[in-house]
Amino acid sequence: MNLLRKISFLFRRAKAEADMSEEMRLHVELQTELNFTAGMGRDEARYAALRQFGNVASIQEQAREAHGWGWLERVLKDLRLGVRQLAKSPGFSFLAIITLGLGIGANTAMFSVLNGILLKPLPYRNVAELERVYRVTAQNSEGNLSPADYLALKKSEDSYGELSGYTPASASLSNPGHPAQMAYSARAAVNLFALLGVQPQIGRDFLPGEDMPGRDRVVILSQRTWLGRFGGEPDMIGRTIRLDGEPHQVIGVLPASFNDWRFLGSFDFFRPLALTPEQSLDRKTTDLRVIGRRAATLSPAESAGFIASFGARLAHEYPAANAESTWRAVTLQKVAAGASGLVVLPMLIGLSAAVLLIACSNLANLLLARTMTRAREFAVRAALGASRVQLLRPLIAEALLLSIAGGGLAFLVAHWFRDWAAMRSTGDNGEQVIFTVDGYVLAWTLGASLVTALAFAIAPALFAMRLNVNDTLKSGGRGVAGSRGHQRFRQCLIVGQFAMAMVLLAAAALFLRGLDTLQNRRAGWDSAPLVTGTILLPVGTYGDADKITAFHRLTLERLGALPGVGAVSISAATPFFDWTDVRKITVDGQARPSPGKEPAAMFNTVTPQYFTTFGTRLVAGRGFTEQDTAGSTRVLLVSQATARVLFGEGDPLGRRIAVADSGLPAWGEIVGVVADILSSDPEPSPVVHRVYQSMAQEPDRQAEIAVRAAGVAPSALVDAIRSTMTDLDADLPVSRLQPADDFIARTFYQLRFLRDMLTAFGVLGLGLASLGIYGVIARTTAQRTSEFAIRLALGASGRDITGMVLGTGVRQALLGAVVGLLGAFAITAGIAAAFPGIKANNPLILAGTAGVLVSVALLACWLPARRAAKVDPMLALRAE
């Protein structure tokens, strides 16, 4: 009942106040009549009634406390006062809100990234129990398993929980009325979706018998493929589509939540794994990705121990395939971030925090200077009896209002960032990186706003609490520049702003320069005249090596005959990025290393004109020819560095190497040495050896075509190449057919996305720091007008005043840049750890960044300095 009365008083305050005043008036009049009846005069009776009733204002205040929320009314009063004070300085208020909106917005946007990648659970049942099993070798810390090792692990899964696996397998997708396209698909164990706790939205899951070869022509589509490729047709279940030239029946469509870009969401469809008997015994091909759901009774430590001990057992039982390898289990939620993400995410959060700190220190400085100009106002209020709390409440209210307004703007910035990120990250199949702005992000924004309000309100609050009333009233309007302590504090804030701005600018500049160098690096190869594309021959049409070779030969002939074509090649990989086919090798005539310690090399399978097409120089021996066929002697080419490491100063020509395995070695003769190449891979492989083999001797259904333009622009050949490939086989998709330089640039889209964020942080930090030093120097200069007038009256020149103001700002910027260099070195180390291919240790960039900071500080200080030098001493002193 008391609560209802208080709420009623809050909303009926005007009427309640009127009723209370009327009631008090009646009490006074009644007492006046009693006094008059007792013999007092009319005036005397009224004065006596008022004395007997007491202090009306005090009684009214006590009544308000009893009937309403006094503290809430005081807060509302302070907020109304804060609004009026901020409205008196619209320029300052606008600048403060924009500064906070950008600072909190940058921090909120980065929290949405962290939330979207690490904190937001993957869309699977009991995701904390899900793990990814890795086979770690010296060449790959995130290696996959072979089919035989996976099946051995499956036999022991009762001691672990449940296991499943999948392997990416690009496929050609074609259906009547649509051109063939290459799709990103996977072959999955039949229990994969059940293990993840995912049910198809329509249709059904795989059945146990469908993992047998010959019974595996069923497919489950992703939601994105169903909507994008098939228009969301409701009768899709039971339809037949052609995959790799063979008919497959659609049995299900996955829910939209499965499209989560962090894990498995990029796949267009899934087919059963369907291992053949030969594949089930294979321990050399390690392309199976294994997922486990540990039992609820098994702790993470016990799970890790089981996986590690099982890997050690296989290394002992099968040393030829597993020696020098270890196994580990990593939570699926952690896998979603990726190895580089675990470095980049904290770095982004730290940099966004630096932006927010710059904004806070900026506003703290401006608010402190603004509070100093109101020193006399606070002194008068204190002299009239205001407590310290009453002095602080308006300052806190102003800070709270600014933070709330800035937080609202920050939430809009986070929404804009979400849309921008989705647009910039759209993949070739329409997949987008979407960071949801949900309740967690909203709570973060609110928390950041409140913490920010506290952060930048401390400085003016401390000034108000330590204000000396007598000295301030005696000084009149003078002395508002603050004590030496206040001045040092403000200078420290500016130094801190420029230190953090140095870190932001250095991170952006180093990454920008490193990425540009990496993207434009052409070491041992040339991409400018090239058109490249990926082809995948349907297994139903090209089921054996002879058919693949015949198609390759026909393709080279047809494409080579096109006008404007200088050379054509087909290869398993291009030199643009490191090759994924890594094999252990052994050298004929040398002692065979113990299992697991053999040298490893990246293999590329190429046609004869590969080196001419890509502009890679032949150093010694010969290249591949049309006579190097499946029936002839196996021949190989190696890079210069590989030849030097394997054979020292000896002649590599005529020497033999083979892939190391447990069987008899299939020796290949080295017939040529080619120049070393350096890829543009931002995460280069630790394997440095490169070996080339003839495509005719090991044909591959999936390959890269490369056409070298002669006398025409590469883009002019794209349509002719596509038309030629369609004429050769209508079921043959050619993906990413475009000029090679466009392909390389497209491949870097995620890194460019990161580059743009770092650049935005750097520009934002520099802008906020510049505004900060300009605002503080301008206000301080205005407060020191009388000092400058006296100096000018005593003989100082305008140049002296200008130098004094400029010197103060530039010294602070220089000191901030020096301090920021320490943070810049840390950022350099972080970038190098996340992207080893990007060289971020550039002293010239750091020196240039420091120069930009000082130049901007010089410009920001020059305008106030110029105004200070033009002060009229007579007018200033007369006003004083």
KAPESUL-V314775 format. One record per backbone hydrogen bond with DSSP energy under -0.5 kcal/mol. NH is the residue of the N-H (numbers start at 1). CO is the residue of the C=O. If there is no record, write none. Layout:
<<NH:CO> <NH:CO>>
This chain:
<<5:1> <6:2> <7:3> <8:4> <9:5> <10:6> <11:7> <12:8> <16:12> <17:13> <18:14> <19:15> <20:16> <21:17> <22:18> <23:19> <24:20> <25:21> <26:22> <27:23> <28:24> <29:25> <30:26> <31:27> <32:28> <33:29> <34:30> <35:31> <36:32> <37:33> <38:34> <39:36> <40:35> <45:41> <46:42> <47:43> <48:44> <49:45> <50:46> <51:47> <52:48> <53:49> <54:50> <56:54> <59:55> <60:56> <61:57> <62:58> <63:59> <64:60> <65:61> <66:62> <67:63> <68:64> <70:68> <73:69> <74:70> <75:71> <76:72> <77:73> <78:74> <79:75> <80:76> <81:77> <82:78> <83:79> <84:80> <85:81> <86:82> <87:83> <88:84> <89:85> <89:86> <90:87> <93:89> <94:90> <95:91> <96:92> <97:93> <98:94> <99:95> <100:96> <101:97> <102:98> <103:99> <104:100> <105:100> <105:101> <106:102> <107:103> <108:104> <109:105> <110:106> <111:107> <112:108> <113:109> <114:110> <115:111> <116:112> <117:113> <118:114> <119:114> <120:115> <124:122> <125:196> <127:124> <129:126> <130:127> <131:292> <132:330> <133:290> <134:132> <134:328> <135:143> <136:134> <136:326> <137:140> <143:135> <143:140> <144:286> <145:288> <147:285> <148:282> <150:146> <151:147> <152:148> <153:149> <154:150> <155:151> <156:152> <156:153> <157:154> <159:156> <160:157> <161:157> <162:293> <164:291> <166:289> <167:187> <169:185> <171:183> <173:181> <174:242> <178:175> <180:730> <181:173> <183:171> <183:181> <185:183> <186:269> <187:167> <188:186> <188:271> <189:165> <192:189> <195:191> <196:192> <197:193> <198:193> <201:253> <202:253> <204:251> <210:207> <211:208> <212:209> <215:212> <218:216> <219:249> <220:270> <221:252> <222:268> <226:222> <227:223> <228:224> <229:225> <230:225> <230:226> <231:227> <232:226> <233:230> <236:233> <238:250> <239:236> <241:248> <242:174> <243:241> <243:246> <244:172> <246:243> <248:241> <249:217> <250:239> <251:219> <251:249> <252:219> <253:202> <254:221> <258:255> <259:256> <260:257> <263:260> <265:260> <267:264> <268:184> <269:184> <270:220> <271:186> <273:188> <280:276> <281:277> <281:278> <282:279> <286:284> <287:285> <288:145> <289:166> <289:287> <290:133> <290:288> <291:164> <292:131> <293:162> <294:129> <294:292> <295:160> <298:295> <299:297> <303:299> <304:300> <305:301> <306:302> <307:303> <308:304> <309:305> <310:306> <311:307> <312:308> <313:309> <314:310> <315:311> <316:312> <317:313> <318:314> <321:318> <322:318> <323:319> <325:322> <326:136> <328:134> <330:132> <332:130> <335:331> <336:332> <337:334> <338:334> <338:335> <341:337> <342:338> <343:340> <344:340> <345:341> <347:343> <348:344> <349:345> <350:346> <351:347> <352:348> <353:349> <354:350> <355:351> <356:352> <357:353> <358:354> <359:355> <360:356> <361:357> <362:358> <363:359> <364:360> <365:361> <366:362> <367:363> <368:364> <369:365> <370:366> <371:367> <372:368> <373:369> <374:370> <374:371> <375:372> <378:374> <379:375> <380:376> <381:377> <382:378> <383:379> <384:380> <385:382> <386:381> <391:387> <392:388> <393:389> <394:390> <395:391> <396:392> <397:393> <398:394> <399:395> <400:396> <401:397> <402:398> <403:399> <404:400> <405:401> <406:402> <407:403> <408:404> <409:405> <410:406> <411:407> <412:408> <413:409> <414:410> <415:411> <416:412> <417:413> <418:414> <419:415> <420:416> <421:417> <422:418> <423:419> <424:420> <425:421> <426:423> <427:431> <430:427> <434:432> <435:433> <436:434> <438:436> <442:438> <443:439> <444:440> <445:441> <446:442> <447:443> <448:444> <449:445> <450:446> <451:447> <452:448> <453:449> <454:450> <455:451> <456:452> <457:453> <458:454> <458:455> <461:457> <462:458> <463:459> <464:460> <465:461> <466:462> <467:464> <469:467> <472:468> <473:469> <474:470> <475:471> <476:472> <478:475> <482:479> <487:483> <488:484> <489:485> <490:486> <491:487> <492:488> <493:489> <494:490> <495:491> <496:492> <497:493> <498:494> <499:495> <500:496> <501:497> <502:498> <503:499> <504:500> <505:501> <506:502> <507:503> <508:504> <509:505> <510:506> <511:507> <512:508> <513:509> <514:510> <515:511> <516:512> <517:513> <518:514> <519:515> <520:516> <521:518> <523:678> <524:522> <526:614> <530:527> <531:707> <532:738> <533:705> <534:735> <535:703> <536:733> <537:701> <540:244> <541:538> <542:538> <548:544> <549:545> <550:546> <551:547> <552:548> <553:549> <554:550> <555:551> <556:552> <557:553> <558:554> <559:555> <560:556> <561:557> <562:559> <565:562> <566:564> <566:708> <567:708> <569:706> <571:704> <572:605> <577:574> <582:580> <583:601> <585:599> <586:658> <588:656> <590:587> <597:594> <601:583> <602:689> <603:581> <604:691> <606:604> <606:693> <607:570> <610:607> <613:609> <614:610> <615:611> <616:611> <619:617> <619:673> <620:673> <622:671> <628:625> <629:627> <632:629> <636:669> <637:692> <638:672> <639:690> <640:674> <643:639> <644:640> <645:641> <646:642> <647:643> <648:644> <650:647> <652:650> <654:670> <655:652> <657:668> <658:586> <660:584> <667:665> <668:657> <669:634> <670:655> <671:636> <671:669> <672:636> <673:620> <674:638> <675:617> <678:523> <680:576> <684:681> <686:139> <689:600> <691:602> <692:637> <693:604> <694:635> <695:606> <697:694> <698:694> <703:535> <703:701> <704:571> <705:533> <706:569> <707:531> <708:567> <709:529> <709:707> <710:564> <716:713> <717:714> <718:715> <721:717> <722:718> <723:719> <724:720> <725:721> <726:722> <727:723> <728:724> <729:725> <732:729> <733:731> <735:534> <735:733> <738:532> <738:736> <740:530> <742:739> <743:739> <744:740> <745:741> <746:742> <747:743> <748:744> <748:745> <749:746> <752:748> <753:749> <754:750> <755:751> <756:752> <757:753> <758:754> <759:755> <760:756> <761:757> <762:758> <763:759> <764:760> <765:761> <766:762> <767:763> <768:764> <769:765> <770:766> <771:767> <772:768> <773:769> <774:770> <775:771> <776:772> <777:773> <778:774> <779:775> <780:776> <781:777> <782:778> <783:779> <784:780> <785:782> <788:784> <789:785> <790:786> <791:787> <792:788> <793:789> <794:790> <795:792> <796:791> <801:797> <802:798> <803:799> <804:800> <805:801> <806:802> <807:803> <808:804> <809:805> <810:806> <811:807> <812:808> <813:809> <814:810> <815:811> <816:812> <817:813> <818:814> <819:815> <820:816> <821:817> <822:818> <822:819> <823:819> <824:820> <825:821> <826:822> <827:823> <828:824> <829:825> <830:826> <831:827> <832:828> <833:829> <834:830> <835:831> <837:682> <838:682> <838:835> <839:837> <840:838> <842:840> <843:841> <845:842> <846:842> <847:843> <848:844> <849:845> <850:846> <851:847> <852:848> <853:849> <854:850> <855:851> <856:852> <857:853> <858:854> <859:855> <860:856> <861:857> <862:858> <863:859> <864:860> <865:861> <866:862> <867:863> <868:864> <869:865> <870:866> <870:867> <871:868> <873:871> <876:872> <877:873> <878:874> <879:875> <880:876>>
